[in-house]
Amino acid sequence: MGRDELCITVPSLFHCPISLDVMNSPVSLCTGVTYDRSSIQHWLESGHDTCPATMQVLSSKDFVPNLTLRRLINLWTSSTSSPSPADLEEKVIVWMEEINNAKFERCLDSIVEFVSRGEVNRRFLASFDGFLETIVGVLSVNGMQIRVLESVIRILSLIVLENGVNEKLQKLIFKSYPNSNCLPSFISILRNGSLESKMACFTVLESVTTDNESKRFIAGVENNFLHVIIHLIKIDNDDQELHDVVLSFLIAVSVTRSIKSQLVQLGIVEVLSNIMSSQNAAISVVEKSLKMLSIVCTCADGRSALSSDQKCAGAIVKKLMKVSKTATEDAVVVLWSMCCLFRDEKVVEKVVSSNGVTKVLLVMQSEVREGNVRRMCGDLIKVLRLGCKNGGGFSGVVSYETKTTHIMPC
């Protein structure tokens, strides 16, 4: 890695829009856009009469020096210098020694600052031999201070997307168990950490739980992890960003019947029902709530919980065509599964009383092409109309035949 590759990220304001280099002599056109003098002179002398950035026709080709920006660039240049690879390697080695000697405070702050400066720094640190092992080792120490854990998670969340890091982290976090168990540290942050740290936890975990083995480990009852997550989303009712990352993670790990059943037992259906009934729920959160419902309704426990919930079916009906095409499709899947595939009388009654026939007809009409959603809507209309005739249930109805068979229960 060359010296020129290990530079501190340059503020975007200092780049010339034409050359993309740091400006030596910034000048401003009448449009207010600033360029390096040599670049804009070449542009204008080439016969152009427009501002390169905005493509506005220039009322005047005169430009004036931007002295304020020039002073800022000079101050920044004098205060920053590009360290050599040898200097950086020595610095990282010192950091690792301090971590191994439990001198966390100052070195972790320095590492966070370093990786926050840009992709080049993150790539350098992520590929440094032994660094990941050293930093993850902090997570396996019992009773570590929350501030130390937050710094470690912050660092990992910034480098986890670098090439090969998630595979290494997966081995360090999951494969080394029971010799090393990092999950208690994640749980500690989710219980006591800041919002930023909690979200960083989910960034790391979603990146490393990429196979069924790691997902089953996360969901293991003995780890108490899913319980902590559901409790977290219950108590932080109004934080949409947190809800978004939590639901993304739950969607990613809900791959087996046992995990789905465990989530249902922990109250996930009630949580999702409350989210969809909220007036303040963000679109992405509602989308993911409906996706999660479409996942849990494939298991018997999920269908039972959905049937028993007093407002879930009605909330689903209200979201038809109100959120996004993807959300509407997931909502139709849930309603079809409950009403047509499993013929749940309680859900049929709730859907009918929530003006479900009209809403499903609207969805059906919006589906121009024949497809699964349109066919499911057709099935739903028949069942819901039968429900209307029989007072909201299936009384007197022997059976209902459907040709829509692409969704199978667990």
C-alpha positions as CSV (number, residue, x, y, z in Angstrom):
1,M,0.0,0.0,0.0
2,G,1.6,3.3,-1.1
3,R,1.9,6.5,0.8
4,D,-0.5,8.3,-1.4
5,E,-3.2,5.7,-0.7
6,L,-3.1,6.4,3.1
7,C,-4.3,10.0,3.1
8,I,-6.9,11.5,5.3
9,T,-10.2,12.1,3.6
10,V,-10.3,15.6,2.0
11,P,-13.4,17.7,2.7
12,S,-15.6,17.7,-0.4
13,L,-15.8,21.5,-0.4
14,F,-12.1,21.7,-1.1
15,H,-12.3,19.7,-4.4
16,C,-12.5,21.5,-7.7
17,P,-15.7,20.3,-9.5
18,I,-13.8,20.0,-12.7
19,S,-10.4,18.4,-11.8
20,L,-11.7,16.9,-8.5
21,D,-8.3,17.8,-7.0
22,V,-7.8,20.1,-4.0
23,M,-8.0,23.7,-5.3
24,N,-4.8,25.7,-5.3
25,S,-6.4,28.9,-6.2
26,P,-10.2,28.8,-5.7
27,V,-12.2,31.4,-7.7
28,S,-16.0,31.8,-8.0
29,L,-18.1,32.4,-11.1
30,C,-21.2,34.6,-11.2
31,T,-23.3,31.5,-10.5
32,G,-21.7,31.2,-7.0
33,V,-19.9,27.9,-7.8
34,T,-16.2,27.8,-7.0
35,Y,-13.5,26.2,-9.2
36,D,-9.7,26.0,-9.3
37,R,-8.5,28.9,-11.4
38,S,-6.5,26.8,-13.9
39,S,-9.5,24.4,-14.5
40,I,-12.1,27.1,-15.1
41,Q,-9.8,29.1,-17.2
42,H,-9.2,26.1,-19.5
43,W,-13.0,25.5,-19.6
44,L,-13.8,29.1,-20.6
45,E,-10.9,29.3,-23.1
46,S,-12.2,26.2,-24.8
47,G,-15.2,28.2,-25.9
48,H,-17.8,27.3,-23.3
49,D,-20.1,29.9,-21.9
50,T,-21.8,27.9,-19.2
51,C,-21.1,27.0,-15.6
52,P,-19.8,23.4,-15.6
53,A,-21.6,22.4,-12.4
54,T,-25.0,23.9,-13.1
55,M,-24.8,24.3,-16.9
56,Q,-26.3,27.8,-16.5
57,V,-25.4,30.3,-19.3
58,L,-23.0,32.8,-17.8
59,S,-24.0,36.4,-17.8
60,S,-20.3,37.2,-17.2
61,K,-17.2,35.2,-17.7
62,D,-15.4,37.1,-14.9
63,F,-14.5,35.3,-11.7
64,V,-13.3,36.5,-8.3
65,P,-10.9,34.8,-5.9
66,N,-12.6,33.0,-3.0
67,L,-10.3,34.1,-0.3
68,T,-12.2,32.6,2.6
69,L,-12.1,29.1,1.0
70,R,-8.4,29.6,0.2
71,R,-7.6,30.3,3.8
72,L,-9.6,27.3,4.9
73,I,-7.7,25.0,2.5
74,N,-4.4,26.4,3.6
75,L,-5.2,25.9,7.3
76,W,-6.4,22.3,6.6
77,T,-3.3,21.5,4.5
78,S,-0.9,22.8,7.2
79,S,-2.7,20.8,9.9
80,T,-2.8,17.5,8.1
81,S,-0.1,15.3,6.7
82,S,-0.2,11.8,5.2
83,P,1.6,9.3,7.5
84,S,3.8,6.7,5.9
85,P,2.7,3.0,5.9
86,A,5.4,2.2,8.4
87,D,4.1,4.9,10.8
88,L,0.6,3.6,10.5
89,E,1.7,0.0,11.1
90,E,3.5,1.1,14.2
91,K,0.4,3.0,15.4
92,V,-1.8,0.0,14.9
93,I,0.6,-2.3,16.7
94,V,0.7,0.1,19.7
95,W,-3.2,0.2,19.7
96,M,-3.3,-3.6,19.8
97,E,-0.7,-3.8,22.6
98,E,-2.8,-1.3,24.6
99,I,-5.9,-3.3,24.1
100,N,-4.2,-6.5,25.1
101,N,-3.0,-4.7,28.2
102,A,-6.5,-3.5,29.0
103,K,-5.6,0.1,28.3
104,F,-8.8,0.7,26.4
105,E,-10.0,4.3,26.8
106,R,-7.7,6.4,24.8
107,C,-6.7,3.9,22.1
108,L,-10.3,2.9,21.3
109,D,-11.2,6.6,20.9
110,S,-8.2,7.0,18.5
111,I,-9.3,3.9,16.5
112,V,-12.9,5.2,16.2
113,E,-11.5,8.6,14.9
114,F,-9.2,6.8,12.5
115,V,-11.8,4.6,10.9
116,S,-14.3,7.4,10.7
117,R,-11.9,9.4,8.4
118,G,-12.6,7.4,5.3
119,E,-12.7,4.1,3.4
120,V,-8.9,3.9,2.9
121,N,-8.3,3.9,6.7
122,R,-11.1,1.4,7.2
123,R,-9.6,-0.9,4.6
124,F,-6.1,-0.6,6.0
125,L,-7.3,-1.5,9.6
126,A,-9.6,-4.3,8.5
127,S,-6.8,-6.0,6.6
128,F,-4.2,-5.6,9.4
129,D,-3.0,-9.0,10.6
130,G,-4.4,-9.8,14.0
131,F,-6.4,-6.6,14.5
132,L,-9.9,-8.2,14.2
133,E,-8.9,-10.9,16.6
134,T,-7.7,-8.3,19.1
135,I,-10.7,-6.1,18.9
136,V,-13.3,-9.0,19.0
137,G,-11.4,-10.4,22.1
138,V,-12.7,-7.4,24.1
139,L,-16.3,-8.5,23.5
140,S,-15.6,-11.9,25.1
141,V,-14.4,-10.3,28.4
142,N,-17.1,-10.6,31.1
143,G,-18.2,-7.4,32.9
144,M,-16.5,-5.0,30.4
145,Q,-17.5,-1.4,30.8
146,I,-20.3,-0.3,28.6
147,R,-18.3,2.6,27.1
148,V,-15.6,0.2,26.0
149,L,-18.1,-2.2,24.4
150,E,-19.8,0.7,22.6
151,S,-16.4,1.8,21.1
152,V,-15.6,-1.7,19.9
153,I,-19.1,-2.1,18.3
154,R,-18.7,1.3,16.6
155,I,-15.4,0.2,15.2
156,L,-16.7,-3.1,13.9
157,S,-19.8,-1.5,12.4
158,L,-17.5,0.8,10.4
159,I,-15.3,-1.9,9.0
160,V,-17.7,-4.9,8.7
161,L,-18.5,-4.2,5.1
162,E,-14.9,-4.2,4.0
163,N,-13.8,-7.2,1.9
164,G,-13.7,-10.5,3.8
165,V,-14.4,-8.9,7.2
166,N,-17.9,-10.3,7.8
167,E,-16.6,-13.9,7.2
168,K,-13.8,-13.4,9.7
169,L,-16.1,-11.9,12.2
170,Q,-18.6,-14.7,11.8
171,K,-15.9,-17.2,12.7
172,L,-14.6,-15.1,15.6
173,I,-18.1,-14.5,17.1
174,F,-19.8,-17.8,16.5
175,K,-17.3,-20.5,15.6
176,S,-15.2,-20.0,18.7
177,Y,-18.1,-20.7,21.0
178,P,-18.0,-21.9,23.8
179,N,-14.4,-20.9,24.3
180,S,-15.3,-17.3,23.6
181,N,-18.9,-15.9,23.9
182,C,-19.5,-12.4,22.6
183,L,-23.3,-12.4,22.8
184,P,-23.4,-11.1,26.4
185,S,-21.6,-8.0,25.3
186,F,-24.1,-7.4,22.5
187,I,-26.9,-7.9,25.0
188,S,-25.3,-5.5,27.4
189,I,-25.2,-2.8,24.7
190,L,-28.8,-3.4,23.7
191,R,-29.9,-3.0,27.3
192,N,-27.7,-0.2,28.4
193,G,-26.1,1.4,25.4
194,S,-26.9,4.5,23.4
195,L,-29.3,4.5,20.4
196,E,-26.3,4.8,18.1
197,S,-24.6,1.8,19.7
198,K,-27.7,-0.3,19.6
199,M,-28.1,0.3,15.9
200,A,-24.4,-0.4,15.3
201,C,-25.0,-3.8,17.1
202,F,-27.6,-4.7,14.5
203,T,-25.4,-3.6,11.6
204,V,-22.7,-6.0,12.8
205,L,-25.0,-8.9,13.7
206,E,-27.0,-8.8,10.4
207,S,-23.7,-8.8,8.5
208,V,-22.4,-11.9,10.2
209,T,-25.5,-14.0,10.6
210,T,-25.4,-15.2,7.0
211,D,-25.9,-18.9,7.4
212,N,-28.5,-21.0,9.2
213,E,-26.0,-22.2,11.8
214,S,-25.3,-18.6,13.0
215,K,-29.0,-17.8,12.9
216,R,-29.8,-20.8,15.0
217,F,-27.1,-19.8,17.5
218,I,-28.4,-16.3,17.8
219,A,-31.9,-17.6,18.4
220,G,-30.8,-20.2,21.0
221,V,-33.0,-20.0,24.0
222,E,-30.0,-20.2,26.3
223,N,-28.6,-17.0,24.8
224,N,-31.8,-15.0,25.7
225,F,-31.0,-12.8,22.7
226,L,-34.4,-12.8,21.0
227,H,-36.1,-11.9,24.3
228,V,-33.9,-8.9,24.6
229,I,-34.6,-7.8,21.1
230,I,-38.4,-8.1,21.4
231,H,-38.2,-6.2,24.8
232,L,-36.2,-3.5,23.1
233,I,-38.7,-2.9,20.4
234,K,-41.6,-2.9,22.9
235,I,-40.1,-0.3,25.2
236,D,-38.7,2.0,22.5
237,N,-42.1,2.6,20.9
238,D,-41.4,5.8,19.0
239,D,-37.9,5.3,17.6
240,Q,-38.5,4.4,14.0
241,E,-34.8,4.0,13.1
242,L,-34.4,1.4,15.8
243,H,-37.5,-0.4,14.7
244,D,-36.3,-0.5,11.2
245,V,-33.0,-2.1,12.0
246,V,-34.5,-4.5,14.5
247,L,-37.1,-5.7,12.0
248,S,-34.5,-6.1,9.3
249,F,-32.5,-8.3,11.6
250,L,-35.5,-10.4,12.6
251,I,-36.5,-10.9,9.0
252,A,-33.0,-12.1,8.2
253,V,-32.8,-14.7,11.1
254,S,-36.4,-16.0,10.9
255,V,-35.5,-19.0,8.8
256,T,-36.7,-22.0,10.9
257,R,-40.0,-23.0,12.5
258,S,-38.4,-23.0,15.9
259,I,-37.2,-19.4,15.5
260,K,-40.6,-18.2,14.3
261,S,-42.4,-20.0,17.1
262,Q,-40.0,-18.5,19.7
263,L,-40.6,-15.0,18.3
264,V,-44.4,-15.6,18.5
265,Q,-44.1,-16.8,22.1
266,L,-42.2,-13.6,22.9
267,G,-45.0,-11.5,21.5
268,I,-43.9,-10.5,18.0
269,V,-47.4,-10.5,16.6
270,E,-48.6,-8.0,19.2
271,V,-45.6,-5.8,18.6
272,L,-46.2,-5.8,14.8
273,S,-49.9,-5.1,15.3
274,N,-49.1,-2.1,17.5
275,I,-46.7,-0.8,14.9
276,M,-49.2,-1.0,12.1
277,S,-51.9,0.6,14.2
278,S,-49.6,3.6,15.0
279,Q,-50.1,6.8,13.1
280,N,-46.4,7.6,13.5
281,A,-44.9,4.4,12.0
282,A,-42.5,5.1,9.1
283,I,-43.2,3.5,5.7
284,S,-40.2,1.3,5.8
285,V,-41.1,0.0,9.3
286,V,-44.7,-0.8,8.2
287,E,-43.3,-2.6,5.1
288,K,-41.0,-4.7,7.3
289,S,-43.8,-5.4,9.8
290,L,-46.0,-6.8,7.0
291,K,-43.0,-8.9,5.8
292,M,-42.5,-10.2,9.3
293,L,-46.2,-11.1,9.6
294,S,-46.0,-13.0,6.3
295,I,-43.1,-15.0,7.7
296,V,-44.6,-15.8,11.1
297,C,-48.0,-16.8,9.6
298,T,-46.4,-19.8,8.0
299,C,-46.2,-21.5,11.4
300,A,-49.1,-22.7,13.5
301,D,-48.2,-20.5,16.5
302,G,-48.0,-17.4,14.4
303,R,-51.4,-18.1,12.8
304,S,-52.9,-18.7,16.3
305,A,-51.5,-15.4,17.6
306,L,-52.7,-13.5,14.6
307,S,-56.2,-14.9,14.9
308,S,-56.3,-14.0,18.6
309,D,-55.0,-10.5,18.2
310,Q,-58.0,-8.1,18.3
311,K,-56.6,-5.5,15.9
312,C,-54.0,-7.1,13.7
313,A,-56.2,-8.3,10.8
314,G,-58.0,-4.9,10.7
315,A,-54.6,-3.1,10.7
316,I,-53.4,-5.2,7.8
317,V,-56.6,-4.3,5.8
318,K,-56.1,-0.6,6.4
319,K,-52.5,-0.8,5.0
320,L,-53.6,-2.3,1.7
321,M,-52.5,0.1,-1.1
322,K,-51.5,2.7,1.6
323,V,-47.8,1.9,1.9
324,S,-46.1,0.4,-1.1
325,K,-46.6,-2.3,-3.7
326,T,-44.3,-4.7,-1.7
327,A,-46.2,-4.0,1.5
328,T,-49.6,-4.6,-0.2
329,E,-48.3,-7.9,-1.6
330,D,-47.2,-9.1,1.8
331,A,-50.5,-8.0,3.3
332,V,-52.4,-10.0,0.7
333,V,-50.2,-13.0,1.4
334,V,-51.1,-12.8,5.2
335,L,-54.8,-12.4,4.6
336,W,-54.9,-15.1,1.9
337,S,-53.1,-17.5,4.2
338,M,-55.4,-16.9,7.1
339,C,-58.7,-16.7,5.3
340,C,-58.3,-19.1,2.3
341,L,-55.6,-21.5,3.1
342,F,-56.4,-22.0,6.8
343,R,-60.0,-20.7,6.8
344,D,-59.7,-18.9,10.1
345,E,-63.2,-17.7,10.9
346,K,-62.1,-15.0,13.4
347,V,-59.8,-13.4,10.8
348,V,-62.5,-13.6,8.1
349,E,-64.9,-11.8,10.4
350,K,-62.4,-9.1,11.3
351,V,-61.4,-8.5,7.6
352,V,-65.1,-8.3,6.6
353,S,-65.9,-5.8,9.4
354,S,-62.9,-3.7,8.3
355,N,-64.3,-3.2,4.8
356,G,-61.9,-5.9,3.5
357,V,-64.0,-6.8,0.5
358,T,-63.7,-3.3,-1.0
359,K,-60.0,-3.0,-0.2
360,V,-59.1,-6.4,-1.7
361,L,-61.2,-5.5,-4.9
362,L,-59.2,-2.3,-5.3
363,V,-55.9,-4.3,-5.0
364,M,-57.2,-6.8,-7.5
365,Q,-58.1,-4.1,-10.0
366,S,-54.7,-2.5,-9.6
367,E,-53.0,-5.7,-10.6
368,V,-53.0,-5.3,-14.4
369,R,-51.3,-8.6,-15.1
370,E,-52.4,-12.0,-14.0
371,G,-50.2,-13.2,-11.2
372,N,-50.1,-14.7,-7.7
373,V,-51.4,-11.5,-6.0
374,R,-54.3,-11.2,-8.4
375,R,-55.2,-14.8,-7.9
376,M,-55.0,-14.6,-4.2
377,C,-57.2,-11.5,-4.3
378,G,-59.8,-13.5,-6.3
379,D,-59.7,-16.3,-3.7
380,L,-60.1,-13.7,-0.9
381,I,-63.1,-12.1,-2.5
382,K,-64.9,-15.4,-2.8
383,V,-64.2,-16.3,0.8
384,L,-65.0,-12.8,2.2
385,R,-68.3,-12.7,0.4
386,L,-69.2,-16.1,1.8
387,G,-68.2,-14.7,5.2
388,C,-70.6,-11.7,4.7
389,K,-73.5,-14.0,3.8
390,N,-72.9,-16.1,6.8
391,G,-72.5,-13.3,9.3
392,G,-68.7,-13.1,9.1
393,G,-67.7,-16.7,9.5
394,F,-67.8,-20.0,7.6
395,S,-71.0,-21.4,9.2
396,G,-72.7,-23.6,6.6
397,V,-69.7,-23.6,4.3
398,V,-68.4,-27.1,3.7
399,S,-65.2,-26.2,1.9
400,Y,-63.5,-23.7,-0.4
401,E,-61.3,-24.8,-3.3
402,T,-58.3,-22.7,-4.3
403,K,-55.7,-23.2,-7.0
404,T,-53.3,-20.8,-5.4
405,T,-50.8,-23.2,-3.9
406,H,-47.4,-21.5,-4.0
407,I,-47.5,-20.7,-0.2
408,M,-47.1,-23.7,2.0
409,P,-47.2,-23.7,5.8
410,C,-44.3,-25.0,8.0
